[in-house]
Amino acid sequence: MAPLTVEGLHQAFTAADTVVKAIDEVGFELREGEIYTLLGPSGCGKTSTLRAVAGLERPDGGRIVIDGTLVAGGPVFVPPNKRDIGMVFQSYGIWPHMTVFANAAFPLRVAKVPKKEIRRRVEEALAAVHLDGYEDRMSTQLSGGQQQRLALARALVRRPKLLLLDEPLSNLDAKLRAAMRAELAALQQEIGVTTLLVTHDQDEALSMSSRIAVMRAGRIVQEGTPREIYQRPASRFAADFVGTTNFLDGVRCDGKRVRTALGELDVPGAPAATAGDAVLLAVRPEALRLHQVRPEGVPNLVRGEIERSMFVGDSVECHVRVADVVWTARQDPELPVASGDEVWLELPAERISVIA
C-alpha cells in the first residue's frame, strides 16, 4: 500500500477574467521511506499540490489517498487534523514564548494525549533530531538550523505516516542550507518516514531526493531519479531549469549522427528516429572537455575562443565562443586560460542528451 497516491488532481482559479490552472491533472505515487520532491519555479503548482495533500486547499477534482485512506475525492474531504501527516513550513512556525519541549509537545497537548505519553514521545522526537538536552531552553535561543530541527521534531512527534516539507531550508544562509540538506536527508533515512518535499532549489532537490517530479504550469513534465533528471532531461525546460546547460539545434542523419551548425556529431545515445527529424542537443558544462592543443583522433571536436574565465573555487568556468554562440565549460581550477586563447571543445558522445 503506497503511503501517498495522487490521481488526476486539478485546481483552477480566475484572475482578471482568465481561468488559470494551478494544478493540471497531476498524478504520482510515493514509495515507502522515500523523499519525493516536487521541483519547479514559482507559480508552477508545486505548493498548491502540497497544500491539497495537506488538506489546506480543497482541489476541484482528482483523488488523494494517504496510506489507503481516501482523504480527498468526490464528496470526501478530510480536514488536515484528521490526516496522518506532519508538516514543516517555510517559516518553521516556532512559538517564541515556549521552550523547546513545549514547542515539540504542542500537537500532542492539543490532541489531549496523557502527560506521560507526551514526555516519552517528545523526548524520542528530540533525540531523533539531535536536540536532546535542549528541552528547557527557550526556542529563541536556538540557531536557525536548530529551529529547523525543532520544527521537524514537532512534525514527527505525532508519528505521521507522511511528512510534508514546504521549502524547509529557504530561510537559512547558503552555508547552513548546504549543511542542513545533508543533515535533513540523513535524519529522514534514520527515521524512515516517507516524505513529500517542495522546493525551487535544484541543489536541494538533487542532493536530498529519491525521485524528483519537475513541474511547469501546473503539470509534471518529467519524473525520475536525480541522476536521470540531470543527465537525461526530457525537455528543454527540464534541462534549462535543473542546472546549467549548453544547447545546440540539430537534424538527425541516422540513429547515431546529428547534423549541426558545428558539423556532424556522433551521438550514440540518440534514440532511433527518422532521418531529417529536428532535435535539440544538451550538454552540461562539466561534461565538456577543453583542450588547449588540438588532440588527434578525437571525435566531436570544435574550435572555440575563450571570451572570459571565472575562478569559482572548485572549478574555473570558461565562457567559450563557438561560431555564433557562447558555451559554458566547467574545468579544473588549475587550468591556465585567458581571454582570447584558442581552445578546442570536445563533446563526449555519451554525455550528450538528445531531446526530440
C-alpha positions in Angstrom: 0.0 0.0 0.0 1.5 3.3 -1.1 1.9 6.0 1.7 0.5 8.6 -0.8 -1.3 8.3 -4.1 -2.4 11.4 -6.1 -4.5 10.8 -9.2 -5.8 13.4 -11.7 -5.5 16.3 -9.3 -6.7 19.6 -10.7 -7.5 23.1 -9.3 -8.1 26.4 -11.1 -8.8 30.0 -10.2 -9.9 33.0 -12.0 -7.6 36.1 -12.4 -8.6 39.1 -14.5 -11.4 37.1 -16.2 -8.8 34.4 -17.1 -9.0 30.8 -15.8 -5.6 29.8 -14.5 -4.9 26.1 -13.9 -2.8 26.0 -10.7 -2.8 22.2 -10.8 -3.4 20.4 -14.1 -4.1 16.7 -13.9 -1.2 15.9 -11.6 -0.6 12.3 -10.6 2.1 10.5 -8.7 2.7 7.8 -6.1 5.2 7.8 -3.2 7.1 4.7 -2.1 7.7 3.7 1.5 10.5 5.6 3.1 11.5 7.8 0.1 11.9 11.6 -0.3 9.8 12.5 -3.3 10.3 16.1 -4.5 8.1 18.5 -6.4 10.6 20.8 -8.1 9.9 23.9 -10.2 9.8 27.7 -10.5 7.4 29.9 -8.6 3.8 29.5 -9.8 4.3 26.0 -11.3 1.8 24.4 -8.9 4.1 22.6 -6.5 3.0 24.4 -3.4 -0.7 24.2 -4.4 -0.3 20.4 -4.8 1.3 20.1 -1.4 -1.4 22.2 0.2 -4.0 19.9 -1.4 -2.3 16.8 0.1 -2.1 18.5 3.5 -5.8 19.4 3.3 -5.2 23.2 3.4 -6.8 23.5 0.0 -9.7 21.6 -1.4 -9.0 20.6 -5.1 -11.6 20.9 -7.8 -11.1 17.3 -8.7 -9.0 14.2 -8.6 -8.2 11.8 -5.7 -5.7 11.9 -2.8 -5.2 8.7 -0.8 -2.9 8.6 2.2 -2.0 5.1 3.5 -5.0 3.5 1.9 -7.5 6.1 3.1 -9.2 8.4 0.7 -8.8 12.0 2.1 -9.9 14.0 -1.0 -12.1 13.0 -3.9 -15.7 13.5 -4.9 -17.7 14.4 -1.8 -14.9 13.2 0.5 -12.7 15.9 2.1 -10.8 15.0 5.3 -9.6 18.1 7.3 -5.8 18.5 8.0 -6.0 17.5 11.6 -7.6 14.1 10.7 -5.0 13.3 8.1 -2.0 11.2 9.1 0.6 13.8 8.2 3.3 16.0 9.8 4.2 19.3 8.1 7.2 21.7 8.3 6.5 25.1 6.8 9.0 27.5 5.2 8.8 29.8 8.3 9.0 26.9 10.8 6.3 28.4 12.9 8.2 28.0 16.2 6.4 29.6 19.2 8.9 32.2 20.6 7.4 32.2 24.1 7.7 28.5 24.5 10.6 26.2 25.5 11.9 23.6 23.1 9.9 20.9 24.9 6.7 22.9 24.9 7.0 23.5 21.1 7.5 19.9 20.4 4.7 18.8 22.7 2.1 21.3 21.4 0.4 18.9 18.8 0.1 16.2 21.5 -1.3 18.5 24.1 -3.9 19.8 21.6 -4.8 16.1 21.0 -5.1 15.6 24.8 -2.5 12.8 24.9 -1.7 11.8 28.5 1.2 13.6 30.1 3.5 10.6 30.5 3.0 9.7 26.9 3.7 13.2 25.8 7.0 13.3 27.7 8.1 9.9 26.2 7.2 10.8 22.7 8.7 14.3 22.8 12.0 13.0 24.3 12.1 10.4 21.5 11.4 13.1 18.8 14.0 15.5 20.2 16.6 12.7 20.4 15.9 11.8 16.8 16.7 15.3 15.6 19.7 15.6 18.0 18.1 18.2 20.3 18.0 16.1 23.4 19.3 18.1 26.3 17.7 21.3 24.9 14.3 20.6 26.4 14.3 23.6 28.8 15.9 26.1 26.5 13.7 28.9 25.0 13.2 28.4 21.3 14.5 31.9 20.6 17.9 30.8 21.9 18.3 28.2 19.1 20.2 28.7 16.0 18.4 28.7 12.6 19.5 25.1 12.0 18.3 24.0 15.4 14.9 25.8 14.9 14.6 23.9 11.7 15.2 20.6 13.5 12.7 21.6 16.3 10.1 22.2 13.6 10.9 18.7 12.3 10.6 17.2 15.8 7.2 18.8 16.2 6.0 17.3 12.9 7.4 13.9 13.8 6.0 13.7 17.4 2.7 12.6 16.1 4.4 9.7 14.3 2.8 10.6 10.9 2.6 8.2 8.0 3.6 11.1 5.7 5.9 14.1 6.3 5.3 17.2 4.1 8.2 19.8 3.8 7.4 23.1 2.2 10.7 24.9 1.3 12.1 24.0 4.7 15.6 25.4 4.2 14.9 28.6 2.2 15.3 30.9 5.3 18.8 29.7 6.0 22.0 31.3 4.7 23.8 29.4 1.9 26.4 27.6 4.0 24.0 26.5 6.7 21.5 25.5 4.0 24.1 23.2 2.4 24.9 21.6 5.8 21.2 21.2 6.7 20.5 19.5 3.3 22.8 16.6 4.3 21.6 16.6 7.9 17.9 16.5 7.0 18.4 13.8 4.4 20.3 11.7 7.0 17.6 12.3 9.6 14.9 11.2 7.2 16.7 8.0 6.4 17.3 7.3 10.0 13.7 7.9 11.0 12.4 6.2 7.8 9.3 8.5 7.3 8.0 8.9 3.8 8.5 12.5 2.7 7.0 14.8 0.1 9.3 17.8 -0.4 8.5 21.0 -2.2 11.4 23.2 -3.4 12.6 25.5 -6.2 16.2 24.9 -5.2 17.7 22.4 -7.7 20.7 21.6 -5.4 18.3 20.8 -2.6 16.3 18.5 -4.9 19.2 16.7 -6.4 21.0 16.1 -3.1 18.1 15.0 -1.0 15.6 13.2 -3.2 14.9 9.6 -4.0 12.9 10.8 -7.0 12.0 14.2 -8.5 9.0 15.5 -10.3 9.8 18.6 -12.4 6.7 20.8 -12.6 5.7 23.5 -15.1 2.4 25.4 -15.5 0.6 23.0 -13.1 1.8 19.8 -14.8 4.6 17.3 -14.1 6.8 17.4 -17.2 9.4 14.8 -16.0 9.7 12.3 -13.2 12.8 10.3 -12.3 15.8 9.9 -10.1 18.1 12.9 -9.5 20.6 11.3 -11.9 18.0 10.7 -14.6 16.6 14.3 -14.3 20.1 15.9 -14.5 21.8 13.6 -17.1 18.9 12.8 -19.3 16.4 15.7 -19.3 13.2 15.0 -21.3 12.7 18.6 -22.4 14.4 21.9 -22.9 12.6 23.3 -19.8 13.8 20.4 -17.6 17.4 20.7 -18.9 17.4 24.5 -18.5 15.8 24.6 -15.1 17.8 21.9 -13.4 21.4 23.1 -13.7 23.3 25.0 -16.4 23.1 23.6 -20.0 24.5 24.3 -23.4 22.0 23.8 -26.2 22.6 23.0 -29.9 19.9 22.6 -32.6 20.4 19.7 -35.0 18.9 17.4 -37.6 19.2 13.6 -37.4 21.3 12.0 -40.1 20.7 8.5 -38.7 20.4 6.9 -35.3 23.9 7.8 -34.3 24.7 11.0 -36.2 23.3 14.5 -35.9 24.0 17.4 -38.3 24.5 20.8 -36.5 25.9 24.2 -37.3 29.2 22.9 -35.9 29.2 20.0 -38.2 28.1 16.4 -37.8 28.4 14.9 -34.3 28.4 11.4 -33.0 25.6 10.9 -30.6 25.5 7.1 -29.8 22.9 7.8 -27.1 20.3 9.1 -29.6 17.1 7.0 -29.7 16.1 5.6 -33.0 14.2 8.1 -35.2 13.6 9.1 -38.7 16.4 10.9 -40.6 15.6 14.6 -41.1 13.9 15.0 -37.7 14.8 18.1 -35.8 16.4 17.5 -32.4 17.9 19.5 -29.6 21.2 18.5 -28.1 22.0 19.4 -24.4 25.5 19.2 -22.9 26.3 20.1 -19.3 29.3 22.4 -18.7 31.2 19.8 -16.7 30.7 17.2 -19.5 32.7 19.3 -21.9 36.5 18.7 -22.2 38.6 21.7 -23.0 41.9 21.2 -24.9 44.5 24.0 -25.4 46.2 22.0 -28.1 44.1 20.2 -30.8 44.2 16.5 -30.0 44.4 13.9 -32.7 41.8 11.3 -33.4 39.2 12.8 -31.1 35.6 12.9 -32.4 33.1 15.7 -31.7 35.8 18.4 -31.6 35.0 22.1 -32.3 37.2 25.1 -32.3 36.5 28.0 -29.9 37.9 31.1 -28.3 37.9 32.0 -24.6 35.8 35.1 -24.0 36.3 35.1 -20.3 37.1 32.7 -17.5 36.0 32.9 -13.8 37.6 31.2 -10.9 34.9 29.9 -8.6 36.9 27.8 -6.2 36.4 24.2 -7.0 36.5 24.9 -10.8 37.1 27.5 -13.4 34.1 28.5 -15.5 35.1 29.2 -19.1 32.8 31.1 -21.5 33.9 29.9 -24.9 32.7 31.5 -28.2 32.0 28.7 -30.7 30.7 30.2 -34.0 27.8 32.5 -33.1 27.1 31.1 -29.6 28.9 31.2 -26.3 29.3 27.8 -24.5 29.9 27.4 -20.8 32.6 24.8 -19.8 33.4 24.0 -16.2 37.0 22.8 -15.9 39.8 22.0 -13.4 40.6 25.2 -11.4 44.3 24.8 -12.2 43.7 25.2 -16.0 45.7 28.3 -17.2 43.4 30.0 -19.7 42.8 33.7 -20.5 40.5 35.8 -22.7 41.4 35.4 -26.4 43.0 32.0 -26.1 42.2 29.5 -28.8 40.9 26.2 -27.4 39.2 23.0 -28.6 36.0 21.8 -27.1 35.4 18.1 -27.0 31.7 17.0 -26.7 31.8 13.4 -25.4 29.1 11.5 -27.2 28.0 9.6 -24.1 27.4 12.9 -22.2 25.2 14.4 -24.9 21.4 14.4 -24.2 19.1 14.3 -27.2 15.8 16.0 -26.8 13.3 15.2 -29.5 
